Each structure stands twice: as C-alpha cells, then as structure tokens.
Amino acid sequence: MRLQRFEVPGLAHYSYVLSSEGKAVVVDPRRDVDIYTEYAAANDLAISHILETHIHADYASGARELAQITGAEAWMSGHDVGEDFQYRWPHRDFMDGEVLELGDMRITALHTPGHTPEHLSFLVAEKSRGGRPMLMLSGDFVFVGSLGRPDLLGEAAKRKLAGQLYDSVFEKIKDLPDGIEVHPAHGAGSLCGAGMSERPQSTLGYERLCNAYFADRDKAKFVEHILSTVPEFPEYYKRMKRVNSEGPALLGGIPGNPEMALAEFQRGIAEAGAVVIDLRRPEAFGGGHIPGSYSIGGDQNLASWAAWVVPYDQPIYLVGEENVEYHARRALVRVGHDTVRGMLKGGFRAWMLAGSPVAHVPQISVEELRQRMSANGLFLLDVRSPGEWKAGHVAGAVHIPGGSLPARVAEVPRDKSIHTFCGSGYRSSIATSVLRRAGRTDITNVMGGMTAWKRAGYPVVM
C-alpha cells in the first residue's frame, strides 16, 4: 500500500491518494483534478473510488469532477441525512463502520462529528500485516496541534457540535493505539482550526500528549475552550458549503482564455458586473492599474483572498505579468470562481500604451506615515487578522480584518484620508482596491506594514 499527499499552499489543503495492487482511492480532492489523473497514469493506477471526509467549507471539492472524468465510485458520508447540508449529487453513502477493500488495503469509515455533523475519518490498514489500522485520514477532525472548528453552522448549532467533537475525541477514538499516524486535510494557515502546526502529519499518541484540546477532559471546559479559540469566520465559507452540497459545476478543464487581445479584453470588461483582478505586486498596482480592479497578487494566497473579496458568478478578467495566468486560473476555480474569461495579452503595459484610463494608489513608507499621524483627518485602517491585532498595533488605528472589509466598508469614512496597513503591504493593497470600488478616493497604502513599523522601532500598543 502507498500513500501520496498533495498540498495546495495558501489554502493549506491536503488531499491524498491511497493505492494498492493497481487500484487507487482519492481522498478530499481539490477542484483541478488533473493532478490525480496524471499521478495515476504515471504510476499505472486506476482510480476506482473517491472519498470525502465531509462537506468542505473552505474550498470547492473536486470529487464530482473526478468521478465524472474517471468513472470512479464516489463514496460520501451517509450521516448527512436531515442536516442543514447534504450531498445532493449522485454518490454512494458510506456509513460508520463500513469497510472498503482494494487489493491489500482496507479502509474503515469512522463517524467523527464535531467539525460538521456528517464528518468521517478513515482508518487504513494493510490486510497482509494483520489488518490493524496503521493510519487515520482525519479530515478536519484532528489536526496536527489542533481540532476542527465547530462553529461552521452558526450560533444555534455550535455548542451541540462542540459537544459532539468532545465525544469524538474522548469516546469514538479512545481505543485506537497511540502509534496510529494522523494525516489531516489541512495544515498551518487554514482557518478550519486554530493554531495548527506546520508539520503535515503526526501520531495519535503525540496529539494526546501535546494537543491542548486533548487536555480538556471536562466536557464543559472543552466546549468553552474550543469555542473561545476559533479563528475569524470567512463569509465565503457559507457559499462553499452550499456549492459542495449541491455538487460544484462540472468544468471539463480549466476555464478561461490564456491570452486576450486588448480590444477583446476591453469589450469584456465593459460587460455589466465584470471584474478585473490585477495579479501584480502591490507597488506595481499602486503605480498604475485599470480603474476599479482588485489588487490580489498572483502568489499562493490568490485563492483565499479572491474567495474573501471578489464577487461570485460575475465575469472575471485577469491582468498580470507573464507566467502567472496558468496558476491564477487554477487557483480561482479551487474556491469556486469558475467565470474567468481570460487574461490581457501584454499585461498592464499593453493597457497603458493604448492610452486607456489609469488609476493610482499612493504608496508611502512607515516613516512617512509616522510624520503624517499628527495631521487631522487621517484614518489609519489596520486590516490584519484579529490575532495579529491583539499581538500589537499602532495607536489610534481602526481594525477591520481584510476579509471582512467588503461587508463593513460603511465603517470607513468618506471625509478622511485613509491609510491602509497590514503585515507587509499585500493585504492592505487588496483593501485599497476594495475601498476604491466602494467609492473611497483619498486612499494611501503603507508599504512594509507592521513588519517595517516594528523594525523602525516605532511604538506599539496592545
């Protein structure tokens, strides 16, 4: 038997291929599924089954797409009956205690609710070695250093789910040996749990010893602890739950034209509701960009930030440097942005040389910000995460996490000079573009953000 992990940086998502004797099972697949078919072809494997630990909230599932392409059987949790979110696309129910056998491999479903009501973990064993479980694909149940957040279904359900999570930890898996490997669906950077380790795997025994949530043997204390530590809640999680419940649209490939001539691009962005995403670095965006475009650098964080701030189901057009288009289109479909039309050939330079309208966002250093802070009418907006804010911020700043800004833009005044601030300048550049689209005009981005502020020795308050 072989286990292969696939990682999506930025989303901090892990998916897996389990294989034995020429057959393969894909667990928690991402949306751009060709990575699995290519792996299978390279290793002479036939993908026969697709499993999911639960209905995901942070990314668009590739299970339906992969089943369509390969003809593999999709075995999804059957514990979704009567719940708010149910699998509504063709699949076979996989129930607690049921077993899937392929070659020398035995996979047993274990119902481990808490993160979601239908959540399954998968115990994997080799029949030729006694059939005892050797590893657990734990999904969003047990992470390395954490547990899955139980608040995805809202205030009314979170205490019940937190209680179920306690039962899953201290009853459902209590008899499993310490030596079992734990392979979760996420790592550090995911908002599906708090304080995850950067290590991609662990053992159950190590988590029992070192995972803070395993120390809460009292159920009431456990519930309070897990609920008091949940990360900020991305609003797009609600949409992703619906999309994955109904089954993401079948793509048949990655949408979007790799390159569009300027005239075609201009006609496209003139459509009602069209959105432009500028994939360049913040300083390039500040120097000049297409009016109304979003600044979201085309690195590994593109998917998560596009999910946070870019409207869904509207035509998307991309502007960037060479060699970013391939990654960008893939990143966007991973979070359900399926409406990419294409990327401007020649990038922003082609737009500028054609004499098309150009907008700007002033960029200043922390030294310049320090000099301006005594001026009346300055509004300093800190768009970092709640944890970063609590760890130290600039006196007088107002905190609105970047992902929450589109819903809270009314809290940003129109009659003041807005200066956006984050950890380095990436998120604050996104914020400037959100604010510009919302009608704020006097906006400046602070380069280097809190990193530069601290290195300059300027004061921080808690």
Number of C-alpha atoms within 10 A of each C-alpha: 18 10 13 11 14 15 16 16 16 18 24 21 23 21 22 23 20 20 24 18 14 15 19 27 24 23 24 23 26 26 26 22 21 16 12 21 16 12 14 18 11 9 11 13 18 17 25 18 22 25 23 25 27 27 28 23 23 25 26 27 29 27 28 24 23 27 19 14 13 14 13 19 20 24 20 25 28 18 20 19 12 7 10 11 19 21 22 11 13 14 18 14 15 22 18 17 13 11 16 16 14 21 15 16 21 20 24 21 23 24 23 30 27 28 26 30 25 22 26 29 26 27 23 25 21 19 16 10 10 8 14 16 21 16 20 24 25 24 29 29 28 30 29 25 24 24 28 27 25 30 23 20 17 10 10 9 14 20 19 16 22 27 20 23 29 25 17 19 21 15 12 16 14 13 8 15 14 14 14 19 21 23 27 26 28 29 30 23 17 19 20 32 26 20 21 22 16 13 11 19 18 20 17 24 16 16 20 16 12 14 20 16 21 17 13 17 12 9 16 13 13 20 22 14 15 25 16 9 12 18 18 16 15 18 15 22 20 16 18 22 23 20 22 27 21 17 20 21 14 14 13 12 11 18 17 20 14 15 18 20 14 17 11 12 20 15 9 19 16 10 11 9 12 17 23 22 24 27 24 21 18 24 17 17 27 20 13 17 23 19 15 18 23 28 30 26 25 22 16 16 17 23 27 22 21 24 25 19 23 19 16 17 13 17 20 25 24 30 29 23 19 10 8 17 22 13 14 22 27 20 26 26 25 23 29 25 23 23 19 24 22 23 29 26 20 16 21 22 15 14 21 14 8 11 8 11 11 14 14 15 22 17 22 16 14 22 13 11 18 11 9 11 15 9 9 9 12 18 21 24 23 26 26 23 18 13 10 15 22 11 10 14 22 19 12 12 17 18 17 21 22 24 25 17 20 19 10 12 16 11 10 18 12 14 12 16 18 22 24 27 32 27 21 18 23 22 26 29 31 27 32 27 24 22 24 18 15 14 11 19 16 17 21 22 30 28 26 20 23 25 14 18 23 16 10 11 8 13 11 13 11 9
